Amino acid sequence: MVYLKEMRIKSLTPQVLLLVFLVVLHLFPIWIFTYFPTQDGSSHIYNSYVLKEYHKHTNYRLCEIYSLNLFLFPNWSSQMIMTAFMHIVPPIICEKIVVSLSIGLLPLAFLYFLYGIDQRRMNFGLGLVGFIFSYHYLLHMGFYNFSLSLPMFFLVLVFGGGIKPDSPCPASVFSIYFYF
């Protein structure tokens, strides 16, 4: 964690203000509109809702129609995040939280990746490329798990991929997230 302490923000520089402004600007369309247009996103919301309501006695039909698969299988991280948040907020807001995580974390993880390569010569302008790719095609197709794995990819490269070899968290720990 010494590595994170090195990157602490000491003051509000124009670069930090630009970064915060761009993150807010990229998250603004998600929260201003009622729905986020995806092809497959509604099925993730439905699956999360079924997981949340599965064990309630008033929804006994769900137990008759569906059988709960408790084996570890890939591509379930977005459903688990949405299921957890559905106990607090409505399903549409849960989707917005997952999409916000996907869009907001990608440029930040890419900047951290560039910082991990060379702290002294990090090109902040090149780091802004992460914002270009935050609204990618597969996000609009509804592939939330893939979208959540992109920031993790850059974090795996920094912490366990050889960029920072004395990392407290090896790449195998981060790689487990890729499975889910």
PyMOL commands that place a pseudoatom at each C-alpha (Angstrom):
pseudoatom trace, name=CA, resn=MET, resi=1, chain=A, elem=C, hetatm=0, pos=[0.000, 0.000, 0.000]
pseudoatom trace, name=CA, resn=VAL, resi=2, chain=A, elem=C, hetatm=0, pos=[3.044, 2.276, -0.008]
pseudoatom trace, name=CA, resn=TYR, resi=3, chain=A, elem=C, hetatm=0, pos=[2.412, 2.643, -3.729]
pseudoatom trace, name=CA, resn=LEU, resi=4, chain=A, elem=C, hetatm=0, pos=[-1.005, 4.206, -3.122]
pseudoatom trace, name=CA, resn=LYS, resi=5, chain=A, elem=C, hetatm=0, pos=[0.478, 6.647, -0.619]
pseudoatom trace, name=CA, resn=GLU, resi=6, chain=A, elem=C, hetatm=0, pos=[2.951, 7.868, -3.241]
pseudoatom trace, name=CA, resn=MET, resi=7, chain=A, elem=C, hetatm=0, pos=[0.101, 8.852, -5.558]
pseudoatom trace, name=CA, resn=ARG, resi=8, chain=A, elem=C, hetatm=0, pos=[-1.823, 10.880, -2.986]
pseudoatom trace, name=CA, resn=ILE, resi=9, chain=A, elem=C, hetatm=0, pos=[-3.163, 14.177, -4.182]
pseudoatom trace, name=CA, resn=LYS, resi=10, chain=A, elem=C, hetatm=0, pos=[-1.386, 16.947, -2.350]
pseudoatom trace, name=CA, resn=SER, resi=11, chain=A, elem=C, hetatm=0, pos=[-3.371, 19.841, -3.800]
pseudoatom trace, name=CA, resn=LEU, resi=12, chain=A, elem=C, hetatm=0, pos=[-6.114, 20.539, -6.285]
pseudoatom trace, name=CA, resn=THR, resi=13, chain=A, elem=C, hetatm=0, pos=[-4.018, 20.966, -9.388]
pseudoatom trace, name=CA, resn=PRO, resi=14, chain=A, elem=C, hetatm=0, pos=[-5.615, 21.748, -12.748]
pseudoatom trace, name=CA, resn=GLN, resi=15, chain=A, elem=C, hetatm=0, pos=[-5.040, 18.110, -13.734]
pseudoatom trace, name=CA, resn=VAL, resi=16, chain=A, elem=C, hetatm=0, pos=[-6.987, 16.822, -10.729]
pseudoatom trace, name=CA, resn=LEU, resi=17, chain=A, elem=C, hetatm=0, pos=[-9.799, 19.292, -11.365]
pseudoatom trace, name=CA, resn=LEU, resi=18, chain=A, elem=C, hetatm=0, pos=[-9.913, 18.216, -15.018]
pseudoatom trace, name=CA, resn=LEU, resi=19, chain=A, elem=C, hetatm=0, pos=[-10.015, 14.574, -13.961]
pseudoatom trace, name=CA, resn=VAL, resi=20, chain=A, elem=C, hetatm=0, pos=[-12.889, 15.146, -11.525]
pseudoatom trace, name=CA, resn=PHE, resi=21, chain=A, elem=C, hetatm=0, pos=[-14.750, 17.235, -14.108]
pseudoatom trace, name=CA, resn=LEU, resi=22, chain=A, elem=C, hetatm=0, pos=[-14.397, 14.542, -16.782]
pseudoatom trace, name=CA, resn=VAL, resi=23, chain=A, elem=C, hetatm=0, pos=[-15.541, 11.757, -14.452]
pseudoatom trace, name=CA, resn=VAL, resi=24, chain=A, elem=C, hetatm=0, pos=[-18.622, 13.779, -13.468]
pseudoatom trace, name=CA, resn=LEU, resi=25, chain=A, elem=C, hetatm=0, pos=[-19.234, 14.668, -17.112]
pseudoatom trace, name=CA, resn=HIS, resi=26, chain=A, elem=C, hetatm=0, pos=[-19.075, 11.016, -18.147]
pseudoatom trace, name=CA, resn=LEU, resi=27, chain=A, elem=C, hetatm=0, pos=[-21.403, 9.923, -15.351]
pseudoatom trace, name=CA, resn=PHE, resi=28, chain=A, elem=C, hetatm=0, pos=[-23.907, 12.727, -15.965]
pseudoatom trace, name=CA, resn=PRO, resi=29, chain=A, elem=C, hetatm=0, pos=[-25.796, 11.021, -18.875]
pseudoatom trace, name=CA, resn=ILE, resi=30, chain=A, elem=C, hetatm=0, pos=[-26.306, 7.897, -16.809]
pseudoatom trace, name=CA, resn=TRP, resi=31, chain=A, elem=C, hetatm=0, pos=[-27.998, 9.707, -13.949]
pseudoatom trace, name=CA, resn=ILE, resi=32, chain=A, elem=C, hetatm=0, pos=[-29.931, 12.363, -15.880]
pseudoatom trace, name=CA, resn=PHE, resi=33, chain=A, elem=C, hetatm=0, pos=[-31.953, 9.875, -17.946]
pseudoatom trace, name=CA, resn=THR, resi=34, chain=A, elem=C, hetatm=0, pos=[-34.337, 7.317, -16.490]
pseudoatom trace, name=CA, resn=TYR, resi=35, chain=A, elem=C, hetatm=0, pos=[-32.949, 4.328, -18.380]
pseudoatom trace, name=CA, resn=PHE, resi=36, chain=A, elem=C, hetatm=0, pos=[-29.517, 3.428, -19.692]
pseudoatom trace, name=CA, resn=PRO, resi=37, chain=A, elem=C, hetatm=0, pos=[-29.954, 1.937, -23.189]
pseudoatom trace, name=CA, resn=THR, resi=38, chain=A, elem=C, hetatm=0, pos=[-28.489, -1.561, -23.356]
pseudoatom trace, name=CA, resn=GLN, resi=39, chain=A, elem=C, hetatm=0, pos=[-29.465, -4.705, -25.153]
pseudoatom trace, name=CA, resn=ASP, resi=40, chain=A, elem=C, hetatm=0, pos=[-28.780, -7.171, -22.357]
pseudoatom trace, name=CA, resn=GLY, resi=41, chain=A, elem=C, hetatm=0, pos=[-28.885, -4.945, -19.266]
pseudoatom trace, name=CA, resn=SER, resi=42, chain=A, elem=C, hetatm=0, pos=[-32.500, -5.679, -18.449]
pseudoatom trace, name=CA, resn=SER, resi=43, chain=A, elem=C, hetatm=0, pos=[-31.761, -9.402, -18.129]
pseudoatom trace, name=CA, resn=HIS, resi=44, chain=A, elem=C, hetatm=0, pos=[-29.058, -8.608, -15.541]
pseudoatom trace, name=CA, resn=ILE, resi=45, chain=A, elem=C, hetatm=0, pos=[-31.578, -6.542, -13.595]
pseudoatom trace, name=CA, resn=TYR, resi=46, chain=A, elem=C, hetatm=0, pos=[-34.134, -9.337, -13.775]
pseudoatom trace, name=CA, resn=ASN, resi=47, chain=A, elem=C, hetatm=0, pos=[-31.638, -11.994, -12.683]
pseudoatom trace, name=CA, resn=SER, resi=48, chain=A, elem=C, hetatm=0, pos=[-30.608, -9.854, -9.741]
pseudoatom trace, name=CA, resn=TYR, resi=49, chain=A, elem=C, hetatm=0, pos=[-34.230, -9.283, -8.786]
pseudoatom trace, name=CA, resn=VAL, resi=50, chain=A, elem=C, hetatm=0, pos=[-34.946, -13.018, -8.913]
pseudoatom trace, name=CA, resn=LEU, resi=51, chain=A, elem=C, hetatm=0, pos=[-31.905, -13.684, -6.705]
pseudoatom trace, name=CA, resn=LYS, resi=52, chain=A, elem=C, hetatm=0, pos=[-33.123, -11.098, -4.219]
pseudoatom trace, name=CA, resn=GLU, resi=53, chain=A, elem=C, hetatm=0, pos=[-36.700, -12.379, -4.123]
pseudoatom trace, name=CA, resn=TYR, resi=54, chain=A, elem=C, hetatm=0, pos=[-35.962, -16.106, -4.384]
pseudoatom trace, name=CA, resn=HIS, resi=55, chain=A, elem=C, hetatm=0, pos=[-36.227, -17.046, -0.719]
pseudoatom trace, name=CA, resn=LYS, resi=56, chain=A, elem=C, hetatm=0, pos=[-39.255, -14.925, 0.188]
pseudoatom trace, name=CA, resn=HIS, resi=57, chain=A, elem=C, hetatm=0, pos=[-42.315, -16.992, 1.058]
pseudoatom trace, name=CA, resn=THR, resi=58, chain=A, elem=C, hetatm=0, pos=[-44.624, -14.687, -0.879]
pseudoatom trace, name=CA, resn=ASN, resi=59, chain=A, elem=C, hetatm=0, pos=[-42.760, -15.558, -4.085]
pseudoatom trace, name=CA, resn=TYR, resi=60, chain=A, elem=C, hetatm=0, pos=[-43.043, -19.316, -3.822]
pseudoatom trace, name=CA, resn=ARG, resi=61, chain=A, elem=C, hetatm=0, pos=[-43.536, -19.549, -7.600]
pseudoatom trace, name=CA, resn=LEU, resi=62, chain=A, elem=C, hetatm=0, pos=[-39.935, -18.523, -8.158]
pseudoatom trace, name=CA, resn=CYS, resi=63, chain=A, elem=C, hetatm=0, pos=[-38.765, -21.617, -6.295]
pseudoatom trace, name=CA, resn=GLU, resi=64, chain=A, elem=C, hetatm=0, pos=[-41.034, -23.758, -8.468]
pseudoatom trace, name=CA, resn=ILE, resi=65, chain=A, elem=C, hetatm=0, pos=[-39.792, -22.268, -11.728]
pseudoatom trace, name=CA, resn=TYR, resi=66, chain=A, elem=C, hetatm=0, pos=[-36.119, -21.637, -10.966]
pseudoatom trace, name=CA, resn=SER, resi=67, chain=A, elem=C, hetatm=0, pos=[-33.546, -23.734, -9.206]
pseudoatom trace, name=CA, resn=LEU, resi=68, chain=A, elem=C, hetatm=0, pos=[-30.790, -21.848, -7.439]
pseudoatom trace, name=CA, resn=ASN, resi=69, chain=A, elem=C, hetatm=0, pos=[-27.345, -22.723, -8.781]
pseudoatom trace, name=CA, resn=LEU, resi=70, chain=A, elem=C, hetatm=0, pos=[-24.856, -22.265, -5.949]
pseudoatom trace, name=CA, resn=PHE, resi=71, chain=A, elem=C, hetatm=0, pos=[-21.816, -23.414, -7.908]
pseudoatom trace, name=CA, resn=LEU, resi=72, chain=A, elem=C, hetatm=0, pos=[-19.202, -20.845, -8.749]
pseudoatom trace, name=CA, resn=PHE, resi=73, chain=A, elem=C, hetatm=0, pos=[-19.685, -19.862, -12.360]
pseudoatom trace, name=CA, resn=PRO, resi=74, chain=A, elem=C, hetatm=0, pos=[-18.220, -17.010, -14.391]
pseudoatom trace, name=CA, resn=ASN, resi=75, chain=A, elem=C, hetatm=0, pos=[-19.854, -13.685, -15.171]
pseudoatom trace, name=CA, resn=TRP, resi=76, chain=A, elem=C, hetatm=0, pos=[-21.863, -13.190, -12.017]
pseudoatom trace, name=CA, resn=SER, resi=77, chain=A, elem=C, hetatm=0, pos=[-20.158, -10.204, -10.415]
pseudoatom trace, name=CA, resn=SER, resi=78, chain=A, elem=C, hetatm=0, pos=[-22.608, -7.641, -11.806]
pseudoatom trace, name=CA, resn=GLN, resi=79, chain=A, elem=C, hetatm=0, pos=[-25.581, -9.693, -10.612]
pseudoatom trace, name=CA, resn=MET, resi=80, chain=A, elem=C, hetatm=0, pos=[-24.099, -9.988, -7.136]
pseudoatom trace, name=CA, resn=ILE, resi=81, chain=A, elem=C, hetatm=0, pos=[-23.397, -6.247, -6.961]
pseudoatom trace, name=CA, resn=MET, resi=82, chain=A, elem=C, hetatm=0, pos=[-26.914, -5.436, -8.156]
pseudoatom trace, name=CA, resn=THR, resi=83, chain=A, elem=C, hetatm=0, pos=[-28.497, -7.998, -5.821]
pseudoatom trace, name=CA, resn=ALA, resi=84, chain=A, elem=C, hetatm=0, pos=[-26.684, -6.468, -2.864]
pseudoatom trace, name=CA, resn=PHE, resi=85, chain=A, elem=C, hetatm=0, pos=[-27.750, -2.942, -3.809]
pseudoatom trace, name=CA, resn=MET, resi=86, chain=A, elem=C, hetatm=0, pos=[-31.359, -4.008, -4.467]
pseudoatom trace, name=CA, resn=HIS, resi=87, chain=A, elem=C, hetatm=0, pos=[-31.838, -4.356, -0.728]
pseudoatom trace, name=CA, resn=ILE, resi=88, chain=A, elem=C, hetatm=0, pos=[-31.171, -0.606, -0.457]
pseudoatom trace, name=CA, resn=VAL, resi=89, chain=A, elem=C, hetatm=0, pos=[-32.256, 1.061, -3.720]
pseudoatom trace, name=CA, resn=PRO, resi=90, chain=A, elem=C, hetatm=0, pos=[-34.640, 0.259, -6.617]
pseudoatom trace, name=CA, resn=PRO, resi=91, chain=A, elem=C, hetatm=0, pos=[-33.466, -1.965, -9.507]
pseudoatom trace, name=CA, resn=ILE, resi=92, chain=A, elem=C, hetatm=0, pos=[-33.009, 0.891, -11.991]
pseudoatom trace, name=CA, resn=ILE, resi=93, chain=A, elem=C, hetatm=0, pos=[-30.671, 2.671, -9.567]
pseudoatom trace, name=CA, resn=CYS, resi=94, chain=A, elem=C, hetatm=0, pos=[-28.728, -0.588, -9.097]
pseudoatom trace, name=CA, resn=GLU, resi=95, chain=A, elem=C, hetatm=0, pos=[-28.106, -0.731, -12.828]
pseudoatom trace, name=CA, resn=LYS, resi=96, chain=A, elem=C, hetatm=0, pos=[-26.962, 2.875, -12.791]
pseudoatom trace, name=CA, resn=ILE, resi=97, chain=A, elem=C, hetatm=0, pos=[-24.527, 2.104, -9.970]
pseudoatom trace, name=CA, resn=VAL, resi=98, chain=A, elem=C, hetatm=0, pos=[-22.980, -0.804, -11.891]
pseudoatom trace, name=CA, resn=VAL, resi=99, chain=A, elem=C, hetatm=0, pos=[-22.744, 1.241, -15.095]
pseudoatom trace, name=CA, resn=SER, resi=100, chain=A, elem=C, hetatm=0, pos=[-21.257, 4.154, -13.136]
pseudoatom trace, name=CA, resn=LEU, resi=101, chain=A, elem=C, hetatm=0, pos=[-18.629, 1.827, -11.687]
pseudoatom trace, name=CA, resn=SER, resi=102, chain=A, elem=C, hetatm=0, pos=[-17.798, 0.557, -15.167]
pseudoatom trace, name=CA, resn=ILE, resi=103, chain=A, elem=C, hetatm=0, pos=[-17.521, 4.006, -16.692]
pseudoatom trace, name=CA, resn=GLY, resi=104, chain=A, elem=C, hetatm=0, pos=[-15.892, 5.817, -13.788]
pseudoatom trace, name=CA, resn=LEU, resi=105, chain=A, elem=C, hetatm=0, pos=[-13.290, 3.232, -12.840]
pseudoatom trace, name=CA, resn=LEU, resi=106, chain=A, elem=C, hetatm=0, pos=[-11.901, 2.581, -16.327]
pseudoatom trace, name=CA, resn=PRO, resi=107, chain=A, elem=C, hetatm=0, pos=[-10.172, 5.946, -16.834]
pseudoatom trace, name=CA, resn=LEU, resi=108, chain=A, elem=C, hetatm=0, pos=[-9.009, 6.046, -13.210]
pseudoatom trace, name=CA, resn=ALA, resi=109, chain=A, elem=C, hetatm=0, pos=[-7.512, 2.549, -13.435]
pseudoatom trace, name=CA, resn=PHE, resi=110, chain=A, elem=C, hetatm=0, pos=[-5.850, 3.436, -16.736]
pseudoatom trace, name=CA, resn=LEU, resi=111, chain=A, elem=C, hetatm=0, pos=[-4.306, 6.534, -15.195]
pseudoatom trace, name=CA, resn=TYR, resi=112, chain=A, elem=C, hetatm=0, pos=[-3.101, 4.456, -12.263]
pseudoatom trace, name=CA, resn=PHE, resi=113, chain=A, elem=C, hetatm=0, pos=[-1.639, 1.960, -14.726]
pseudoatom trace, name=CA, resn=LEU, resi=114, chain=A, elem=C, hetatm=0, pos=[0.288, 4.742, -16.464]
pseudoatom trace, name=CA, resn=TYR, resi=115, chain=A, elem=C, hetatm=0, pos=[1.437, 6.024, -13.087]
pseudoatom trace, name=CA, resn=GLY, resi=116, chain=A, elem=C, hetatm=0, pos=[2.637, 2.540, -12.221]
pseudoatom trace, name=CA, resn=ILE, resi=117, chain=A, elem=C, hetatm=0, pos=[4.761, 2.334, -15.351]
pseudoatom trace, name=CA, resn=ASP, resi=118, chain=A, elem=C, hetatm=0, pos=[6.736, 5.499, -14.643]
pseudoatom trace, name=CA, resn=GLN, resi=119, chain=A, elem=C, hetatm=0, pos=[5.819, 7.910, -11.849]
pseudoatom trace, name=CA, resn=ARG, resi=120, chain=A, elem=C, hetatm=0, pos=[8.170, 10.667, -12.979]
pseudoatom trace, name=CA, resn=ARG, resi=121, chain=A, elem=C, hetatm=0, pos=[7.196, 10.777, -16.641]
pseudoatom trace, name=CA, resn=MET, resi=122, chain=A, elem=C, hetatm=0, pos=[3.492, 9.916, -16.522]
pseudoatom trace, name=CA, resn=ASN, resi=123, chain=A, elem=C, hetatm=0, pos=[1.734, 11.557, -19.442]
pseudoatom trace, name=CA, resn=PHE, resi=124, chain=A, elem=C, hetatm=0, pos=[-1.565, 12.869, -18.090]
pseudoatom trace, name=CA, resn=GLY, resi=125, chain=A, elem=C, hetatm=0, pos=[-2.846, 13.580, -21.606]
pseudoatom trace, name=CA, resn=LEU, resi=126, chain=A, elem=C, hetatm=0, pos=[-2.315, 9.962, -22.595]
pseudoatom trace, name=CA, resn=GLY, resi=127, chain=A, elem=C, hetatm=0, pos=[-4.144, 8.928, -19.445]
pseudoatom trace, name=CA, resn=LEU, resi=128, chain=A, elem=C, hetatm=0, pos=[-7.246, 10.726, -20.674]
pseudoatom trace, name=CA, resn=VAL, resi=129, chain=A, elem=C, hetatm=0, pos=[-7.568, 8.070, -23.395]
pseudoatom trace, name=CA, resn=GLY, resi=130, chain=A, elem=C, hetatm=0, pos=[-9.352, 5.957, -20.790]
pseudoatom trace, name=CA, resn=PHE, resi=131, chain=A, elem=C, hetatm=0, pos=[-12.292, 8.348, -20.993]
pseudoatom trace, name=CA, resn=ILE, resi=132, chain=A, elem=C, hetatm=0, pos=[-12.622, 7.711, -24.716]
pseudoatom trace, name=CA, resn=PHE, resi=133, chain=A, elem=C, hetatm=0, pos=[-13.043, 3.987, -24.128]
pseudoatom trace, name=CA, resn=SER, resi=134, chain=A, elem=C, hetatm=0, pos=[-15.347, 4.220, -21.118]
pseudoatom trace, name=CA, resn=TYR, resi=135, chain=A, elem=C, hetatm=0, pos=[-18.525, 4.210, -23.243]
pseudoatom trace, name=CA, resn=HIS, resi=136, chain=A, elem=C, hetatm=0, pos=[-17.607, 1.206, -25.345]
pseudoatom trace, name=CA, resn=TYR, resi=137, chain=A, elem=C, hetatm=0, pos=[-19.754, -1.004, -27.544]
pseudoatom trace, name=CA, resn=LEU, resi=138, chain=A, elem=C, hetatm=0, pos=[-19.907, -3.949, -25.161]
pseudoatom trace, name=CA, resn=LEU, resi=139, chain=A, elem=C, hetatm=0, pos=[-21.188, -1.728, -22.354]
pseudoatom trace, name=CA, resn=HIS, resi=140, chain=A, elem=C, hetatm=0, pos=[-24.115, -0.728, -24.554]
pseudoatom trace, name=CA, resn=MET, resi=141, chain=A, elem=C, hetatm=0, pos=[-24.667, -4.365, -25.422]
pseudoatom trace, name=CA, resn=GLY, resi=142, chain=A, elem=C, hetatm=0, pos=[-25.162, -4.948, -21.701]
pseudoatom trace, name=CA, resn=PHE, resi=143, chain=A, elem=C, hetatm=0, pos=[-21.999, -6.922, -20.985]
pseudoatom trace, name=CA, resn=TYR, resi=144, chain=A, elem=C, hetatm=0, pos=[-21.607, -5.487, -17.503]
pseudoatom trace, name=CA, resn=ASN, resi=145, chain=A, elem=C, hetatm=0, pos=[-19.214, -8.160, -16.274]
pseudoatom trace, name=CA, resn=PHE, resi=146, chain=A, elem=C, hetatm=0, pos=[-16.810, -7.469, -19.121]
pseudoatom trace, name=CA, resn=SER, resi=147, chain=A, elem=C, hetatm=0, pos=[-17.095, -3.751, -18.471]
pseudoatom trace, name=CA, resn=LEU, resi=148, chain=A, elem=C, hetatm=0, pos=[-16.325, -4.251, -14.789]
pseudoatom trace, name=CA, resn=SER, resi=149, chain=A, elem=C, hetatm=0, pos=[-13.313, -6.406, -15.652]
pseudoatom trace, name=CA, resn=LEU, resi=150, chain=A, elem=C, hetatm=0, pos=[-11.596, -3.713, -17.743]
pseudoatom trace, name=CA, resn=PRO, resi=151, chain=A, elem=C, hetatm=0, pos=[-10.546, -1.582, -14.748]
pseudoatom trace, name=CA, resn=MET, resi=152, chain=A, elem=C, hetatm=0, pos=[-9.487, -4.748, -12.950]
pseudoatom trace, name=CA, resn=PHE, resi=153, chain=A, elem=C, hetatm=0, pos=[-7.279, -5.639, -15.918]
pseudoatom trace, name=CA, resn=PHE, resi=154, chain=A, elem=C, hetatm=0, pos=[-5.245, -2.476, -15.475]
pseudoatom trace, name=CA, resn=LEU, resi=155, chain=A, elem=C, hetatm=0, pos=[-5.048, -3.009, -11.716]
pseudoatom trace, name=CA, resn=VAL, resi=156, chain=A, elem=C, hetatm=0, pos=[-3.791, -6.571, -12.271]
pseudoatom trace, name=CA, resn=LEU, resi=157, chain=A, elem=C, hetatm=0, pos=[-1.096, -5.199, -14.557]
pseudoatom trace, name=CA, resn=VAL, resi=158, chain=A, elem=C, hetatm=0, pos=[-0.006, -2.704, -11.907]
pseudoatom trace, name=CA, resn=PHE, resi=159, chain=A, elem=C, hetatm=0, pos=[-0.164, -4.862, -8.782]
pseudoatom trace, name=CA, resn=GLY, resi=160, chain=A, elem=C, hetatm=0, pos=[0.689, -8.292, -10.058]
pseudoatom trace, name=CA, resn=GLY, resi=161, chain=A, elem=C, hetatm=0, pos=[1.836, -8.029, -13.645]
pseudoatom trace, name=CA, resn=GLY, resi=162, chain=A, elem=C, hetatm=0, pos=[5.401, -7.062, -12.974]
pseudoatom trace, name=CA, resn=ILE, resi=163, chain=A, elem=C, hetatm=0, pos=[5.005, -3.285, -13.011]
pseudoatom trace, name=CA, resn=LYS, resi=164, chain=A, elem=C, hetatm=0, pos=[5.096, -3.249, -9.235]
pseudoatom trace, name=CA, resn=PRO, resi=165, chain=A, elem=C, hetatm=0, pos=[6.729, -6.522, -8.213]
pseudoatom trace, name=CA, resn=ASP, resi=166, chain=A, elem=C, hetatm=0, pos=[6.663, -5.880, -4.440]
pseudoatom trace, name=CA, resn=SER, resi=167, chain=A, elem=C, hetatm=0, pos=[2.882, -5.600, -4.454]
pseudoatom trace, name=CA, resn=PRO, resi=168, chain=A, elem=C, hetatm=0, pos=[1.082, -6.929, -1.357]
pseudoatom trace, name=CA, resn=CYS, resi=169, chain=A, elem=C, hetatm=0, pos=[-1.615, -8.436, -3.557]
pseudoatom trace, name=CA, resn=PRO, resi=170, chain=A, elem=C, hetatm=0, pos=[-0.421, -10.924, -6.194]
pseudoatom trace, name=CA, resn=ALA, resi=171, chain=A, elem=C, hetatm=0, pos=[-1.929, -11.156, -9.649]
pseudoatom trace, name=CA, resn=SER, resi=172, chain=A, elem=C, hetatm=0, pos=[-3.600, -14.454, -8.784]
pseudoatom trace, name=CA, resn=VAL, resi=173, chain=A, elem=C, hetatm=0, pos=[-5.860, -12.725, -6.255]
pseudoatom trace, name=CA, resn=PHE, resi=174, chain=A, elem=C, hetatm=0, pos=[-6.958, -10.155, -8.828]
pseudoatom trace, name=CA, resn=SER, resi=175, chain=A, elem=C, hetatm=0, pos=[-7.288, -12.864, -11.460]
pseudoatom trace, name=CA, resn=ILE, resi=176, chain=A, elem=C, hetatm=0, pos=[-9.941, -14.595, -9.374]
pseudoatom trace, name=CA, resn=TYR, resi=177, chain=A, elem=C, hetatm=0, pos=[-12.136, -11.558, -9.980]
pseudoatom trace, name=CA, resn=PHE, resi=178, chain=A, elem=C, hetatm=0, pos=[-11.805, -12.097, -13.731]
pseudoatom trace, name=CA, resn=TYR, resi=179, chain=A, elem=C, hetatm=0, pos=[-13.414, -15.501, -13.341]
pseudoatom trace, name=CA, resn=PHE, resi=180, chain=A, elem=C, hetatm=0, pos=[-16.482, -13.975, -11.780]
for i in range(1, 180): cmd.bond("trace and resi %d" % i, "trace and resi %d" % (i + 1))
show_as sticks, trace
zoom trace
